[in-house]
Amino acid sequence: MAKLISVETALETIFAAISKQPILTLPLTEANGHVLAQTQYAKLTLPPLDASAMDGYALKLEPHHTQGSMLKLIGEAPAGAPYDGQVGTDECVRIFTGGAVPKGANHVIMQENISADGTNITLTEPISPSSHIRKAGIDFNTNDQLVTAGTRLDAYALALLAAANHKDVPVYKRPRVALIANGDELREPGSDMQTGQIISSNPYGLAPLITEWGGEPIFTGISKDDPDAIRAHIKNYANVDILVPIGGASVGDRDYMKPVFESLGYTPHFSKVAVKPGKPTWFGMLNDQSVLGLPGNPASAIVCAHIFLKPLIMALTGNKQQANTVVKAASTQDLPANTWRTGYTRAHAKIDKNGQISVTPYPRQDSSLLTPFLSANCFLVRPIDAPEIKAGDCIDIVMIKPLI
């Protein structure tokens, strides 16, 4: 019997075996969701000059300026066309939002707070304590560090990079992940079902998760329980980065998945993990492809994808975020002591008005059940040989959906 290793050792083994994906240069329009490969710096200062925060009049504010003061209008400064001159005492320049503040000016009066006769303006309201001027560089200056390597790019990072005059960025290539469902009993959704057949649901649950985690899922279809069929599936996807065979990894007479991989030169790194659910999870390398075998039971496949596939994808892309962050919560129930496998129990966590998090495990945890995932938002994590828990005691959870 293959030796079981801990979840921690399994993850360390995966990280030691892989190399990061190649680096691509992509235009900003195509970079969303990719992980930045090199830290990016500002190519300019923003704003580049002192700029007006609103439409109004720029003036050199002096102590004698009060409600009722009259100023001579000497020009205008729309955005993109600065006033080429200097503002003197009792003078002003018509200015618009984003316009460069003229030399000599240090204050902008809102247009609602003046009356104008074409050549002069009169201040009709008390002077605002705010200058209504955005100082040069209040957002960033040239050569400021903006977005660090390992950041997964989103709308906000891309907007910042665009504002800093970047048109493209170096990112890690998204790993292509081929999902190989295996079993004579499996049928695609929508099939006319016969006795003993079941729907192949795993790829439809795993593919959206792979996309969410930064990979590109590929459906390879269903492979029959036949060595030649399995071999053809593997060879047809020799150009992907991760192969994910689902099921077919037990020791029955018709479990051909591992032997076929081994016949193609697969190097095993581990064959079983002390985890519940998901003990049959296995990992190794086929040439430069990562091979992560997941259990065939739907709940086990999804749980183990969170535990092992998510960190694998994130490590390949250099994503600096922790894949599965542990959060502390108060158990709402008594829980028995754990045994020889790390347990991942589907559960629901909630936060009260005082910011306290509590968690309740679902009573049904069979590895074939998908319905608990609809309302579960976390896994309750029980380390190997963890002692019993009393209601109200603190326990570890890993969020898989937002905590609301």
Number of C-alpha atoms within 10 A of each C-alpha: 6 8 9 17 17 17 19 12 13 23 17 11 15 22 15 9 13 16 13 16 18 13 17 16 15 17 13 18 10 11 22 17 18 26 28 28 25 16 14 19 19 21 16 17 19 20 18 16 17 20 24 28 20 18 19 23 27 32 28 20 21 11 5 8 16 15 14 14 14 19 20 19 21 16 16 20 22 18 16 10 10 16 21 11 12 16 23 15 14 17 22 30 26 21 30 24 16 20 25 26 31 25 17 17 20 17 23 29 26 21 17 11 17 19 15 14 8 8 10 16 22 17 21 15 16 12 17 12 7 9 16 20 21 19 16 16 15 13 13 21 19 14 13 15 12 16 19 15 17 21 21 25 19 13 10 10 16 20 13 16 21 15 17 22 13 18 13 16 23 20 26 25 22 24 23 20 26 26 27 26 26 25 23 14 16 19 19 13 12 7 11 8 14 9 6 8 14 16 13 19 17 23 24 12 14 19 19 13 19 21 17 12 23 22 25 21 22 18 13 16 16 22 22 18 17 16 18 13 14 23 17 11 21 24 10 10 19 15 13 18 21 27 24 24 25 24 23 22 23 15 10 8 6 14 18 23 24 20 12 18 20 12 9 13 11 20 15 15 15 20 21 22 24 21 24 19 24 26 19 23 27 23 26 22 20 19 12 16 18 23 25 24 29 31 26 26 19 23 24 26 26 24 23 24 23 21 21 22 27 20 21 23 26 23 21 23 29 22 22 15 13 11 19 15 11 15 15 16 22 20 23 17 15 12 15 11 13 16 13 13 22 22 21 23 24 25 23 22 25 16 13 9 6 6 8 11 17 21 25 21 20 15 10 11 16 14 18 12 13 17 10 18 17 7 12 19 22 25 24 27 20 24 19 17 13 16 13 12 19 15 12 14 16 17 18 17 28 24 18 16 12 9 12 8
